[in-house]
Amino acid sequence: TYGPGKQISALRVVIAIPPGLIPRLDCSPPLPPALLQAANRMPLGSILKTITYYKTAFWREHGFNGMIVNDGSLGPVTSGFDDCKPDGSHPALMGFIHTEWADRVAALSIEERQSLICQQYARMFGSDEALTPVDYAEKNWRDEKFSSGCTSVMGPLVLTRYARVLRQPTGVIHFCSTETATVWAGYMDGAIQSGQRAACEVLVALQRMSPAHATARLARPSPQIPHGVKRITTLEHLLPGPAAAAALLAIVVALVWGCRHAFLV
């Protein structure tokens, strides 16, 4: 049922929403406790995506490629990239505003956010041209009803304990979202992979595809990966149980320490 008194009948249902929103669903019979436990442990992050358009790609003229990495001390944009079209037209800088900065700027007006971003670009690229954009656009995913944020955040042991639960069908319901992918979870690549998995599950359930055919189809390497290049497998397939979480935590700590050291020196 959706909306006031509207109903749809179907043999199978595919739900493609972030895991953090699954507990909001009113299902009968209720969803499995393990699935709800997993979803409650995957809150959505606070992220804004901004695009600032300029008359010229002044950063290129100053010898910069437009990539931005910032620990938060230089302004709200913590990561960003040159967003010009392949032919160099429509000069623009795309910038992400994460976590604490996202919370801080959410209460500001769009004009105030744009001003902060332009001031940051002027400092980072050493050019006052950054202060005079020709257009500006942004998306705050926290304002979206059916996402309420961007990129699910998983604490220790969540991946190793609950990753498979998130991908398991519940009765006639199949869940797919980028967070359930085994490759590039949280990105568009992961969203495509999870959609393909859910589609194969439905076809198998409706006896339109054999389980063996579905397994073989999902095991195919991406055509974008050149021949001879090994695919990187997720940690949950490489390490047993909590060891995966410990290894991932060690990698994150090393990267954070390395980045902070680079900024300090």
C-alpha positions in Angstrom: 0.0 0.0 0.0 1.2 3.5 -0.8 -0.4 6.8 -0.3 -4.0 7.1 0.9 -5.8 3.9 -0.1 -3.6 3.0 -3.1 -2.6 -0.5 -3.6 -0.4 -2.5 -6.0 -0.4 -6.3 -6.4 2.8 -8.0 -7.5 4.4 -11.4 -7.3 7.8 -10.0 -6.1 8.8 -6.6 -4.7 12.2 -4.9 -5.2 13.0 -2.2 -2.7 15.9 0.1 -3.6 16.4 2.4 -0.6 19.3 3.0 1.7 19.4 0.4 4.5 19.0 3.2 7.1 15.5 3.8 5.8 14.3 0.2 6.0 13.1 0.4 9.6 10.6 3.1 8.4 8.8 0.5 6.3 5.5 -0.9 7.6 5.6 -4.5 6.6 3.2 -7.4 7.4 4.6 -9.8 8.4 7.3 -7.8 10.1 10.8 -7.7 8.6 13.4 -10.1 10.2 15.0 -8.7 13.4 18.5 -9.3 12.0 17.7 -7.1 9.0 16.4 -4.3 11.2 19.4 -4.6 13.5 21.7 -4.2 10.4 19.7 -1.2 9.1 19.7 0.6 12.4 23.5 0.3 12.4 23.9 2.1 9.1 23.0 5.8 9.5 23.3 8.0 6.5 26.0 10.6 6.3 25.7 14.4 6.0 27.0 15.4 2.6 26.3 18.3 0.2 27.4 18.3 -3.4 28.1 21.7 -4.9 28.9 22.8 -8.4 30.3 26.3 -8.9 30.4 27.5 -12.5 32.9 30.1 -13.9 33.5 32.0 -17.1 36.9 30.4 -17.5 38.8 27.5 -15.9 41.1 29.9 -14.1 42.7 27.1 -12.0 44.0 25.5 -15.2 45.5 28.7 -16.2 47.4 28.8 -12.9 48.7 25.3 -13.3 46.2 23.4 -11.1 44.2 20.4 -12.1 41.2 21.4 -9.9 41.4 18.5 -7.4 40.7 19.5 -3.8 41.7 17.7 -0.6 41.0 19.6 2.6 41.0 18.6 6.2 38.4 21.2 7.0 40.7 24.0 8.1 40.6 25.8 4.7 36.8 25.9 4.3 33.7 23.8 3.9 34.7 21.8 0.8 36.7 18.8 1.9 37.1 17.1 -1.5 36.4 18.3 -5.0 37.4 18.0 -8.7 37.5 19.9 -12.0 34.0 19.5 -13.5 34.6 20.9 -16.9 33.1 19.1 -19.9 35.6 16.8 -21.8 36.1 19.6 -24.4 36.8 22.1 -21.7 33.5 23.9 -22.0 31.3 24.9 -19.1 34.1 25.5 -16.6 33.1 24.4 -13.1 34.4 23.1 -9.8 32.5 20.3 -8.1 32.9 20.2 -4.3 31.7 17.9 -1.5 30.9 19.2 1.9 31.1 16.5 4.5 30.1 15.7 8.1 30.8 18.6 10.6 31.0 21.3 7.9 27.7 19.9 6.3 26.0 20.4 9.7 27.5 23.9 10.1 26.5 25.2 6.7 23.0 23.6 6.6 21.6 26.5 8.6 23.0 29.1 6.2 21.3 30.5 3.1 22.4 29.2 -0.3 24.0 32.5 -1.0 26.1 32.3 2.2 27.2 28.7 1.3 28.2 29.8 -2.1 30.2 32.7 -0.7 32.1 30.4 1.7 33.0 28.0 -1.1 34.2 30.8 -3.4 36.4 32.2 -0.7 37.9 28.8 -0.1 38.6 28.3 -3.8 40.2 31.8 -3.9 42.6 30.8 -1.1 43.4 27.4 -2.4 44.0 28.4 -6.0 45.4 31.9 -5.3 43.0 33.7 -7.6 40.3 36.3 -7.0 38.5 34.9 -10.1 37.1 32.3 -7.8 35.0 35.0 -6.1 33.0 35.8 -9.2 31.1 32.6 -10.4 28.5 32.8 -13.1 26.3 30.1 -11.5 26.0 27.8 -8.6 24.0 24.6 -7.8 23.9 22.3 -4.9 22.2 19.2 -3.5 21.8 18.4 0.2 20.8 14.8 0.3 19.6 15.1 3.9 16.6 17.1 2.5 15.6 14.2 0.2 12.7 12.2 1.7 13.7 8.8 0.3 17.4 9.1 1.1 17.8 11.4 4.1 21.5 11.6 3.6 24.3 10.1 1.4 26.6 7.2 1.9 25.7 4.9 4.8 28.2 4.9 7.6 29.1 1.5 9.1 30.7 1.1 12.5 33.1 -1.8 13.5 31.9 -5.3 12.8 28.7 -4.1 10.9 30.1 -5.2 7.5 31.3 -8.6 8.7 28.2 -9.4 10.7 25.4 -8.0 8.6 26.5 -7.6 5.0 24.9 -10.9 3.9 21.7 -10.2 5.8 21.2 -7.0 3.8 21.3 -8.9 0.6 19.0 -11.8 1.6 15.4 -11.8 0.2 12.7 -11.6 2.8 9.7 -13.6 1.6 8.7 -11.9 -1.7 10.8 -8.8 -0.9 14.2 -8.2 -2.5 16.4 -5.4 -1.2 18.9 -3.7 -3.5 20.9 -0.5 -2.9 24.5 0.5 -3.5 25.2 -0.3 0.1 24.5 -4.0 -0.5 27.0 -4.3 -3.3 30.2 -6.3 -3.0 32.1 -4.0 -5.3 32.2 -0.2 -5.0 29.5 -0.1 -2.3 28.2 3.4 -1.9 28.9 4.4 -5.5 27.0 4.2 -8.8 29.0 1.0 -9.8 27.7 -0.7 -6.6 24.1 0.5 -7.3 24.2 -1.2 -10.8 25.7 -4.4 -9.4 23.0 -4.6 -6.6 20.3 -4.0 -9.2 21.6 -6.8 -11.3 21.6 -9.1 -8.3 18.1 -8.3 -7.3 16.9 -8.8 -10.9 18.5 -12.2 -11.1 16.9 -13.1 -7.7 13.5 -12.2 -9.1 13.9 -14.1 -12.3 15.0 -17.2 -10.4 12.1 -16.9 -8.0 9.7 -16.7 -11.0 11.4 -19.6 -12.6 12.5 -17.4 -15.6 16.2 -18.2 -14.9 18.0 -21.1 -13.4 20.1 -20.6 -10.2 23.2 -21.7 -12.1 22.6 -19.2 -14.9 22.0 -16.4 -12.3 25.2 -17.3 -10.5 27.2 -17.3 -13.7 25.7 -14.0 -14.9 26.6 -12.3 -11.6 30.1 -13.7 -11.7 31.0 -12.2 -15.0 33.7 -9.5 -14.8 32.8 -6.0 -15.7 33.4 -5.2 -19.3 35.1 -2.0 -18.2 37.9 -3.9 -16.6 40.8 -4.5 -19.1 41.9 -8.1 -19.7 44.6 -9.2 -17.3 43.7 -6.6 -14.6 42.7 -8.4 -11.3 39.5 -7.3 -9.7 39.9 -6.1 -6.1 37.7 -8.3 -3.8 35.9 -6.9 -0.8 37.5 -7.7 2.6 34.6 -9.8 3.7 35.6 -12.4 1.1 39.3 -12.2 2.0 39.4 -12.3 5.8 37.3 -14.2 8.3 34.9 -12.4 10.6 36.2 -9.6 12.8 39.6 -9.7 11.2 38.2 -7.9 8.2 37.0 -5.0 10.4 40.3 -4.9 12.2 42.2 -4.7 8.9 39.9 -2.0 7.5 40.3 0.0 10.7 44.0 -0.2 10.5 44.0 1.0 6.9 41.7 3.9 7.7 43.9 4.9 10.7 47.0 4.8 8.5 45.4 6.9 5.8 44.1 9.5 8.2 47.5 9.8 10.0 49.3 10.0 6.7 47.0 12.8 5.5 47.3 14.8 8.7 51.1 14.4 8.6 51.1 15.6 5.0 49.1 18.8 6.0 51.3 19.4 9.0 54.6 19.3 7.1 
